[in-house]
Amino acid sequence: MTTNKKIVLFLTVIILAAAAVGGWLYKTGWLMKDKQGHTALEHAAKVLYTCSMHPFIIKDKPGTCPICGMELIKKVETAAPAKGTQTAEQKQQAAMIAQVSVSPTQRVMANVATAEAMVQTLDKEINAVGIVQYDQSRQSKVTAWIAGRIDKLHVDKVGSYVSKDKPVAEVYSPDLLATQQEYLLAVKSRDQLKSSPIPAIAQNGEGLVASARQRLMLFGVKESQIAALEKAGKPNIRLPIYTPLSGIVIDKMVQEGQYVNVGDALFNIADLSRVWVEIEVYENEFPNIRVGQRVEIRSQSFPDRPFVGRVSFIYPFLDPKTRTVRVRVDMPNPGLKLKPDMFVNAVIKVPLGRSIVLPISAVMDTGKRQVVWVESQPGMFEPRDVRVGQRTDDRIQILSGIKPRDKVAVSGGYLIDSEAQLQGSGGGSMPGMKMDAPKGGQAPSPQQPAKPATPQKGGGMNMDDMKM
C-alpha cells in the first residue's frame, strides 16, 4: 500500500469518527442553542456565578454583586441530580442557597440585631385585679341574749372602735332581774344549809346555786359579773353587753330606749387588722397559682407602697362570664390603710426554672410552628424550628431547636424571612410554600422580576451582566 493510500484511509477514519460524535451530540441536544445563543455544551464547559440575594444576577467569573456588593457564589442548577450523584461540593452549595445573606447596609436599615441564646432563670409575672374584703374569720355580731330594753348605748355611731373588754350597751330585763334574785336566794340558802349534819341537805343547797348560775350564763352574764353579783348581794338593774372581739363597728341596728327580743342583732363588728383580697385570675394562668405564694398588692391610693400577702385559698369554681378563677389572699393591714371594697392590682411572680430564654421578638409564630433565624456565619442566617414554653411580657422559653450560645436574630426577623421568600429558600412566615423552577435551570422566585432599567449616563450600576 502506498503512502497516499494510507493518508486517505486515516483521514477517512477521522471523518467518520467526527461525524458519529457530531451526530450523537446533535441527537442528545448538546448542540441546540438556548435563547441567549449558548449551547448546553458551552454551559457545561464553563462555571456560572450568581448572587444569593439576587439570583437573577449571573456572571461567568467570580466577583461581587452589582446591587448589594456581596460575594458571588457558584450557580447550582435546580434540577435534582440522580440518586447518589450529588457531590459534597453541590451539597454545600445547596446548603448555602438555603441560607439567607444580609448585607451590612440591609442590616442597618432593617435594624437586624442578634443576641446569644443564654440559659437563664425565668419568672412569669401574673397580673390581676382584685377587691379588698373583710376577713370573714374576724367578723362578729353582737346580739341580745335576753328580751328587754336598751337603756344605754356606749357606742352610738358606725366606725367606732370597740374593745371586747368594755361594754357596748346596757339592757334592762325583768327576766334577768328575777334570775339574779333567784341566784342570790340560792346562795343564801346554800350558806344556811352547808352546816347541816345531813349531807343530802348540804348538797341540795349547792344544786340550787348551780342551777341559778346556769340560767344567768344563758342570759349572757359573764363569770366575773356573777362573782360581782354574789359579792354585792343585790341584783343589777341593767346588764352590760360585751362584744366577742375588738374591732370596728360596721353596722348599728339599735337605738337607745329600743326594746329587743332574744336573738336580735345590735351591732356588726369587724377586725380590720387583717383583710382578704380576692383577685381574679384568668383560666390559662391559674394553674401556676399555689397556696402560700407571695402576692404583691398595689393600690392607687398608695402607689409608692406595696402590700405583701400570701395566697390562702383558690376557689374550686370558675366564673362562666369572665372566665376567671377567684383567688383569696390573706394579708396584714397595718394602719388600716386597705379599706373594704377598694380596687387593687395584684402581681404574682411564678418561678419557671432555668432554660434557654430569648426575647419574644426573636420568635416568628406562623400558627402551626415557631421559627427563629440563627446566624450560622457572619451575614448568613438560617431558619430553625423551635418548641416554646412559658412566656412573660418580653421573654419566652425555648425548650428545643437551638443550643446555648447560638446567635439568634432578635429584631429584623421579618426582613430576613421576606428575603428568604424572594430567594425561594423558604422561610418562617409561609410554611409549605412551593415554587416551581422555570426551565433553563434558573433559580426559582415567587415572581419573575422585571427587567432592569437602563442606567443613566454618568453614573448608576453596571447591570450589563444581569440575566433575567
C-alpha positions in Angstrom: 0.0 0.0 0.0 1.4 3.4 -1.0 1.8 6.3 1.4 -1.0 8.3 -0.3 -3.5 5.5 0.3 -2.5 5.3 4.0 -3.1 9.0 4.4 -6.5 8.8 2.7 -7.6 5.8 4.8 -6.5 7.6 8.0 -8.4 10.8 7.1 -11.5 8.7 6.2 -11.5 7.1 9.7 -11.1 10.5 11.4 -14.0 12.0 9.3 -16.3 9.0 10.1 -15.5 9.3 13.9 -16.2 13.0 13.9 -19.4 12.5 12.1 -20.5 9.9 14.6 -19.7 12.1 17.6 -21.4 15.1 16.0 -24.5 13.1 15.3 -24.6 11.8 18.8 -24.2 15.4 20.2 -27.0 16.7 17.9 -29.3 13.8 18.8 -28.9 14.4 22.5 -29.4 18.1 22.2 -26.0 19.3 23.2 -25.6 21.4 20.1 -29.0 23.1 20.3 -28.8 26.8 21.4 -30.9 28.5 24.1 -32.4 32.0 24.0 -29.1 33.6 24.8 -27.4 31.7 21.9 -25.4 29.3 24.1 -25.4 25.6 23.7 -25.6 23.1 26.5 -22.0 22.1 25.7 -20.9 25.7 26.3 -22.9 25.8 29.6 -21.2 22.5 30.8 -17.8 23.8 29.8 -18.0 27.0 32.0 -18.9 27.7 35.6 -21.5 30.4 36.3 -21.7 32.5 39.4 -24.8 34.1 41.0 -25.8 36.2 44.0 -27.6 34.5 46.9 -29.6 37.7 47.5 -30.4 38.4 43.8 -30.5 35.1 41.9 -31.2 36.8 38.6 -27.6 38.1 38.6 -25.5 35.6 36.7 -21.8 36.0 35.8 -19.2 33.7 34.2 -16.5 34.7 36.7 -16.2 35.3 40.4 -16.8 38.8 41.7 -19.3 40.9 43.7 -23.0 41.6 43.1 -23.6 44.9 41.4 -26.7 45.5 43.5 -25.7 44.6 47.1 -22.0 44.1 46.8 -22.0 40.6 48.2 -19.5 37.9 47.0 -21.0 35.8 44.2 -21.3 32.0 44.7 -21.3 29.2 42.1 -24.7 28.8 40.4 -26.4 25.5 41.3 -28.9 24.0 38.9 -32.3 23.4 40.5 -32.8 20.1 38.6 -32.5 17.3 41.1 -29.5 15.1 40.3 -29.7 11.3 40.1 -29.6 9.5 43.4 -26.1 9.1 44.6 -24.6 11.5 42.1 -24.7 14.7 44.2 -21.2 15.6 45.2 -20.1 17.2 48.6 -19.5 20.5 46.9 -23.0 20.5 45.4 -24.5 19.7 48.9 -22.5 22.6 50.4 -23.7 24.9 47.7 -27.3 23.8 48.1 -27.0 24.5 51.9 -25.7 28.0 51.1 -28.6 28.7 48.8 -31.0 27.6 51.6 -29.5 30.3 53.9 -30.2 34.0 53.7 -27.4 36.5 53.4 -27.9 40.1 54.7 -25.6 42.8 53.6 -24.3 45.3 56.2 -26.4 48.1 54.6 -29.6 46.0 54.9 -28.7 45.0 58.4 -28.5 48.7 59.5 -31.6 49.8 57.6 -33.8 46.9 58.9 -32.3 47.1 62.4 -31.3 43.5 62.3 -29.8 42.7 65.7 -28.6 39.4 67.2 -28.2 38.1 70.7 -26.7 34.9 72.1 -29.1 32.3 73.4 -28.4 32.0 77.2 -29.7 29.7 79.9 -31.4 31.9 82.4 -33.9 31.7 85.3 -37.3 32.9 84.1 -40.0 34.2 86.3 -43.6 34.5 85.0 -45.4 37.6 86.2 -49.2 37.2 86.6 -51.1 40.5 86.8 -54.6 40.6 88.1 -57.2 42.9 89.7 -58.9 42.4 93.0 -61.1 43.8 95.7 -60.4 44.2 99.4 -62.9 42.2 101.5 -63.5 41.7 105.2 -61.7 38.7 106.8 -64.8 36.6 107.5 -63.0 34.8 110.3 -62.6 38.2 112.0 -66.3 39.3 111.9 -68.9 39.0 114.6 -72.4 40.2 115.6 -73.5 41.5 118.9 -76.9 40.0 119.7 -79.4 40.2 122.5 -79.3 37.1 124.7 -82.4 38.2 126.6 -85.5 40.3 125.9 -85.5 43.8 127.3 -85.0 47.5 126.8 -81.7 49.2 125.7 -81.3 51.6 128.5 -77.8 52.9 127.4 -75.6 52.8 124.4 -71.9 53.2 124.8 -71.3 53.1 121.0 -73.7 55.3 119.1 -72.1 55.5 115.6 -70.7 53.4 112.8 -66.9 53.4 112.5 -66.3 53.5 116.2 -63.6 51.2 117.6 -64.8 48.8 120.3 -63.0 46.5 122.7 -64.1 43.2 123.9 -63.2 44.3 127.5 -65.6 47.2 127.5 -69.5 47.1 127.2 -71.1 48.4 124.1 -74.6 48.7 125.7 -76.7 48.1 128.8 -80.1 46.4 128.8 -82.9 46.3 131.3 -84.8 43.0 131.5 -87.4 41.9 134.2 -86.5 38.2 133.5 -82.8 38.9 134.2 -83.7 40.8 137.4 -85.7 37.9 138.6 -83.0 35.4 137.8 -80.4 37.4 139.7 -82.7 37.5 142.7 -83.1 33.7 142.5 -79.3 33.3 142.4 -78.9 35.5 145.5 -81.6 33.4 147.4 -79.8 30.2 146.3 -76.5 31.5 147.6 -78.1 32.5 150.9 -79.8 29.0 151.2 -76.5 27.3 150.4 -74.8 29.2 153.2 -77.5 28.2 155.6 -77.7 24.5 154.6 -74.0 23.8 154.3 -73.7 23.5 158.1 -76.5 20.8 158.2 -75.3 17.4 159.5 -77.3 15.7 156.8 -75.1 15.5 153.6 -78.2 15.4 151.2 -79.4 18.8 152.5 -76.0 20.3 152.1 -75.7 19.0 148.5 -79.2 20.3 147.7 -78.0 23.9 148.5 -75.1 23.6 146.0 -77.5 22.3 143.4 -79.8 25.3 143.7 -76.8 27.7 143.2 -75.5 25.8 140.2 -78.9 25.9 138.6 -79.4 29.6 139.1 -75.8 30.3 137.8 -76.5 28.3 134.6 -79.6 30.4 133.9 -77.6 33.6 134.3 -74.9 32.4 131.9 -77.6 31.5 129.3 -78.7 35.2 129.5 -75.1 36.2 128.6 -73.9 37.1 132.1 -70.1 36.5 132.5 -68.4 34.7 135.3 -66.9 38.0 136.5 -70.4 39.6 136.6 -71.8 36.7 138.6 -68.9 36.9 141.1 -69.6 40.7 141.4 -73.3 40.0 141.9 -72.6 37.5 144.7 -70.2 39.9 146.3 -72.6 42.9 146.2 -75.6 40.8 147.4 -78.1 42.8 145.3 -79.2 42.5 141.7 -78.1 44.8 138.9 -80.9 46.7 137.3 -79.1 46.8 133.9 -76.9 44.1 132.3 -73.8 45.3 130.4 -73.5 43.7 126.9 -70.0 43.0 125.6 -68.7 42.3 122.0 -67.0 39.0 121.3 -64.0 40.6 119.6 -62.3 44.0 119.3 -62.8 45.9 116.0 -64.7 48.5 114.1 -68.4 48.9 114.2 -69.6 48.4 110.6 -73.3 48.3 111.3 -75.5 49.7 114.2 -79.1 48.3 114.3 -80.5 49.7 117.6 -81.2 53.0 119.2 -81.2 53.8 122.9 -84.6 53.0 124.5 -85.5 50.4 121.9 -87.0 47.1 123.0 -85.3 44.0 121.6 -86.1 40.3 121.6 -83.8 37.3 122.1 -81.5 36.9 119.1 -82.0 40.5 117.7 -78.7 41.9 116.2 -77.4 45.0 117.9 -74.0 45.6 116.1 -71.8 44.2 113.4 -68.1 44.2 114.4 -65.1 43.6 112.0 -61.4 43.3 112.9 -59.6 45.1 110.1 -56.1 44.5 111.3 -56.1 41.7 108.6 -58.1 41.6 105.4 -58.8 39.4 102.4 -58.0 40.4 98.9 -60.0 38.4 96.3 -58.3 38.6 92.9 -59.5 37.4 89.5 -57.0 35.1 87.6 -57.7 34.0 84.0 -58.2 30.3 83.4 -54.9 30.0 81.4 -52.9 31.4 84.3 -54.5 29.9 87.4 -52.6 26.5 87.0 -49.5 28.4 88.1 -51.1 29.6 91.4 -50.3 27.7 94.6 -51.4 28.2 98.2 -48.7 30.0 100.1 -47.4 32.0 97.1 -46.3 35.6 97.8 -48.5 38.2 96.3 -47.7 41.9 95.9 -50.7 44.3 96.2 -50.7 47.8 94.9 -53.4 50.5 95.4 -53.9 53.7 93.6 -54.3 55.4 97.0 -50.7 54.3 97.9 -48.8 54.0 94.6 -45.4 54.1 96.3 -46.1 51.5 98.9 -46.7 47.8 98.0 -48.5 45.5 100.4 -47.5 41.9 100.7 -49.7 38.9 101.4 -50.0 35.1 100.8 -52.4 33.0 98.8 -54.6 31.3 101.3 -57.3 29.7 99.2 -58.2 29.0 95.5 -61.9 28.8 94.8 -62.9 25.5 93.2 -65.2 27.0 90.6 -64.8 29.3 87.6 -66.9 32.4 86.7 -68.5 31.5 83.3 -68.9 35.2 82.3 -65.4 36.5 83.0 -63.6 33.1 82.5 -61.7 33.8 85.7 -61.0 32.0 89.0 -61.1 33.8 92.3 -58.0 33.6 94.5 -58.1 34.7 98.1 -55.1 36.5 99.5 -54.7 36.8 103.3 -52.7 39.9 104.3 -52.0 42.2 107.2 -53.4 45.7 107.1 -51.1 48.0 109.2 -52.7 51.3 109.9 -56.0 50.1 108.3 -54.9 51.6 105.0 -56.6 49.0 102.9 -60.4 49.6 103.0 -63.0 47.0 102.2 -64.4 47.3 98.6 -61.2 49.0 97.5 -59.9 48.1 94.0 -56.3 46.9 93.9 -53.8 45.4 91.5 -52.0 42.2 92.3 -48.7 40.8 91.0 -47.7 37.2 91.4 -44.3 36.0 90.4 -44.0 32.4 89.4 -40.5 30.8 89.1 -40.3 28.7 85.9 -36.8 27.3 86.5 -33.7 27.6 84.2 -33.9 27.2 80.4 -32.9 28.9 77.2 -34.5 32.3 77.1 -35.0 34.7 74.2 -36.8 37.9 73.6 -40.3 37.3 72.2 -39.5 39.4 69.1 -37.0 36.7 68.1 -39.7 34.0 67.6 -41.9 34.1 64.5 -45.2 32.3 65.1 -46.9 31.1 62.0 -49.8 29.5 63.8 -48.5 25.9 63.1 -44.9 26.3 64.1 -42.4 28.7 65.6 -39.3 29.8 63.8 -36.1 31.7 64.8 -33.3 32.9 62.5 -29.9 31.7 63.6 -26.7 33.5 62.3 -24.6 30.5 61.2 -21.8 32.7 60.0 -21.4 36.5 59.7 -24.1 37.8 57.5 -25.7 34.4 56.8 -28.9 33.3 58.6 -30.7 30.0 58.5 -34.2 29.2 59.9 -34.7 26.8 62.9 -38.0 25.3 64.1 -38.2 25.6 67.9 -40.6 24.4 70.6 -41.5 27.2 73.0 -42.7 27.1 76.6 -44.0 29.7 79.0 -43.7 33.4 78.1 -43.5 36.6 80.1 -44.1 40.2 78.9 -40.9 40.4 76.8 -39.2 36.9 77.0 -40.0 33.4 76.1 -38.7 29.9 77.0 -37.1 27.8 74.2 -37.5 24.1 75.0 -35.8 22.7 71.9 -34.5 23.7 68.5 -31.4 25.8 69.4 -28.4 25.4 71.6 -26.9 27.8 74.2 -24.6 30.5 72.6 -26.3 30.3 69.2 -26.6 33.8 67.7 -30.3 34.5 67.1 -31.9 37.5 65.3 -33.9 39.3 67.9 -35.1 42.1 65.6 -35.5 42.4 61.9 -36.5 38.7 61.5 -39.3 39.6 59.1 -36.9 41.2 56.7 -34.8 38.0 56.7 -37.9 35.9 56.2 -39.1 38.1 53.3 -35.6 37.8 51.7 -35.9 34.0 52.1 -39.2 34.1 50.3 -37.8 36.1 47.4 -34.9 33.7 47.1 -37.3 30.7 47.1 -35.4 29.1 50.0 -38.4 29.1 52.2 -39.0 31.0 55.4 -40.9 31.1 58.6 -43.9 33.1 57.6 -45.1 30.9 54.7 -44.8 27.3 55.7 -45.2 24.8 53.0 -44.9 27.3 50.1 -44.0 25.6 46.9 -42.4 27.3 43.9 -41.7 25.6 40.6 -38.3 26.2 39.0 -38.5 27.7 35.5 -36.9 26.0 32.6 -33.3 26.5 31.9 -32.1 25.8 35.4 -32.6 29.3 36.7 -33.2 29.8 40.4 -36.9 29.8 41.5 -38.5 33.0 42.6 -42.0 33.9 43.8 -42.5 36.2 40.9 -40.5 36.9 37.8 -38.5 40.2 38.4 -39.0 43.0 36.0 -36.2 43.8 33.5 -33.9 46.4 35.0 -34.0 49.8 33.5 -31.0 51.1 31.5 -28.7 53.1 33.8 -28.4 56.8 33.1 -25.2 58.2 31.6 -22.7 59.5 34.0 -23.4 57.1 36.9 -25.5 54.2 38.1 -24.8 50.5 38.5 -23.4 48.3 35.7 -26.3 45.8 35.0 -25.0 44.5 31.7 -24.4 41.0 33.1 -27.8 40.7 34.7 -29.7 37.8 33.2 -33.4 37.6 33.7 
